[in-house]
Amino acid sequence: MLPKIDLTTFFLSVSQAAMQSMDSASRDLEIAKHNIDLLELMHEKTHGNRSTEEDQLLNHLLFQLRMTFVSAEKESKGGASHGK
């Protein structure tokens, strides 16, 4: 049986989809970025309407996803970005 859909479940579901898209075996950074953007949109549009727990979860998920995305992007490019 699937859990009841609420903001927490939605945030976790989108986050999981983003993380799976960044998995090295099935990497699709375009899909990952799309899911991160979706969570950022939800962050903006639900501001002031989230519980403290939902707010903390969403902020944590966005931080983790952004850090993972940057690492995955560097790895995909072979870490060859040496700026001058």
N, C-alpha and C positions, 0 to 999 in steps of 0.2 A: 504494500500500500504506500502510495506517495504521500509525503508530508503536506500539510496544509500550506498553501502559498501565502506568505506574508513578506514584508520587506526583508527580514533577515534571510529567509529561504531564497528569495530572489537575488539578493546580493551575493550569497554563497554560491548559488547556481551559476551566475554570470562569471564570478571569480574563478570557479572551477573550470569553466569553459575556456577562459583566458589562459589559465595555467596549463591546461592540456594542449592548447595551441602553441605553447612555448616549449613543450617537451621536445627534447632533442631528436627523438625518433619520428615525431610527426610535426615538425616545426612549421608553423604558418604564422609569421609575425603580423601579417595583415589582419588576420582574424583575431589574433590576440589584441592588437591595437584597437580594433573595432569594439571588442568587449570591454576594454579599459575605458574607452571613450563613452560607452554606454553607462558604465558605473559613474564616470565623472558627470554625465548629464543627470543621472539620478541624484548625485550629491548636490548638484546645483538646484534641481527642481523640487527636491524634498526638504530643502533647508528650512529649519524651523518646524518641521512636521515629523521629525524622527525622535524616537526616545533616546535617552542617553546611551543605552546599550547599542541601539542601531547606529547611532552617530559614531561611537567608538569603533564598532565593527567595520563600518564603511571606510572610515579614515585609515584603519589598520590594513584592510584589504587593498585599498588604493596605493598605500605606501609600498606594501609587499609586491604588488603587481608591477608598479613602476620600476622598482629596483630589479626585479626579475626580468622585465622587458629590456632594460638597459643592458644587463648581462647577456641576455640571449642575442640581442642585436650585435653586441661586440663579438660574441662567439661566432655568429653567422658571418661576420666580416673577417673572421680570422684574427681578430685583435690587431689588425693592421692600421688602425687609425692613430698615427703619430703626428699630431699637429705641429705646425711651425710657429 
